[in-house]
């Protein structure tokens, strides 16, 4: 098994760059500034992709150059599905023909994913 952590650039660096103090009273700066330092190290890291993959579900800390806020944003974006309706071949090429809604719904349904709201 590949131990990618041994090749990471964050090894030996101060943990606050990747895990800012949880208690705000213990911080010397806003959380984003701690993460900014860590992100600088992550940009140069040879295992950033593997780290990002392993940390995708983590709720705290910097993983693969992504803060918890970045990961939440990316999960929301990944759950959105963008479909070009013209590519489905159900719309008439000219707008003179009315769209058959029942036919359109039948074609589009397989492309739609049920969106599940994350539990808090």
C-alpha positions as CSV (number, residue, x, y, z in Angstrom):
1,X,0.0,0.0,0.0
2,X,1.3,3.4,-1.0
3,X,2.0,5.6,2.1
4,X,1.6,9.0,0.4
5,X,1.9,10.8,3.7
6,X,5.6,10.0,3.9
7,X,6.1,12.0,0.7
8,X,4.0,15.0,1.6
9,X,5.5,18.4,2.1
10,X,3.5,19.1,5.2
11,X,5.4,16.5,7.2
12,X,7.3,18.3,9.9
13,X,5.6,21.6,9.3
14,X,3.6,23.3,12.1
15,X,0.2,21.6,12.5
16,X,-1.6,25.0,13.0
17,X,-1.1,25.7,9.3
18,X,-3.4,22.7,8.5
19,X,-5.4,22.5,11.7
20,X,-5.9,26.0,13.1
21,X,-6.8,26.1,16.9
22,X,-10.4,25.1,17.2
23,X,-11.0,27.7,20.0
24,X,-11.0,31.2,18.4
25,X,-9.5,32.7,21.6
26,X,-6.4,30.6,21.0
27,X,-5.8,32.0,17.4
28,X,-3.5,34.8,16.6
29,X,-5.2,35.5,13.3
30,X,-8.3,34.6,11.4
31,X,-8.7,30.9,10.4
32,X,-8.3,31.8,6.7
33,X,-4.8,33.1,7.3
34,X,-3.7,29.9,8.9
35,X,-5.1,28.0,5.9
36,X,-3.4,30.4,3.5
37,X,0.0,29.3,4.8
38,X,-0.9,25.7,4.5
39,X,-2.2,26.1,1.0
40,X,1.1,27.6,0.0
41,X,2.8,24.4,1.0
42,X,0.1,22.3,-0.6
43,X,0.6,24.0,-4.0
44,X,4.1,22.5,-4.2
45,X,3.3,19.1,-2.8
46,X,3.7,16.0,-5.1
47,X,0.8,14.1,-3.4
48,X,-1.8,16.9,-3.3
49,X,-4.3,14.9,-5.4
50,X,-4.1,11.9,-3.1
51,X,-4.4,14.1,0.0
52,X,-7.4,15.9,-1.5
53,X,-9.1,12.6,-2.3
54,X,-8.5,11.2,1.2
55,X,-9.8,14.4,2.9
56,X,-12.9,14.9,0.8
57,X,-15.2,14.0,3.7
58,X,-13.2,15.5,6.5
59,X,-15.0,18.3,8.4
60,X,-11.9,20.0,9.8
61,X,-8.4,20.8,8.6
62,X,-6.7,21.5,5.3
63,X,-6.6,18.5,2.9
64,X,-5.0,18.7,-0.5
65,X,-5.0,22.5,-0.4
66,X,-8.8,22.7,0.5
67,X,-10.2,24.1,3.6
68,X,-13.5,22.8,5.1
69,X,-15.3,25.7,3.4
70,X,-13.7,24.8,0.0
71,X,-14.7,21.1,0.4
72,X,-18.3,22.0,1.2
73,X,-18.5,24.3,-1.8
74,X,-17.0,21.6,-4.1
75,X,-19.5,19.0,-2.8
76,X,-22.4,21.3,-3.6
77,X,-21.0,22.0,-7.1
78,X,-20.5,18.3,-7.8
79,X,-24.1,17.5,-6.9
80,X,-25.4,20.0,-9.5
81,X,-26.0,18.5,-12.9
82,X,-25.8,20.8,-15.8
83,X,-27.5,19.6,-18.9
84,X,-27.6,21.2,-22.3
85,X,-31.2,20.5,-23.3
86,X,-30.3,21.0,-27.0
87,X,-27.9,18.1,-26.7
88,X,-30.6,15.7,-25.7
89,X,-32.2,16.1,-29.1
90,X,-35.7,16.8,-27.8
91,X,-36.0,20.4,-28.7
92,X,-37.0,21.3,-32.2
93,X,-34.2,23.1,-34.1
94,X,-36.6,26.0,-34.8
95,X,-38.7,27.6,-32.2
96,X,-41.8,27.4,-34.5
97,X,-42.8,23.9,-33.3
98,X,-44.2,23.7,-29.8
99,X,-42.3,21.5,-27.3
100,X,-44.1,18.4,-26.2
101,X,-43.7,18.6,-22.5
102,X,-44.5,14.9,-21.8
103,X,-41.9,13.8,-24.3
104,X,-39.3,16.2,-23.0
105,X,-39.9,15.0,-19.4
106,X,-39.4,11.4,-20.4
107,X,-36.1,12.2,-22.1
108,X,-34.8,14.5,-19.3
109,X,-35.8,12.2,-16.3
110,X,-32.8,9.9,-16.6
111,X,-30.4,12.8,-16.5
112,X,-31.9,14.3,-13.3
113,X,-30.5,13.2,-10.0
114,X,-32.5,13.4,-6.8
115,X,-30.9,16.0,-4.7
116,X,-30.5,15.0,-1.1
117,X,-30.0,17.8,1.4
118,X,-27.0,17.0,3.7
119,X,-28.0,16.4,7.3
120,X,-26.7,18.9,9.8
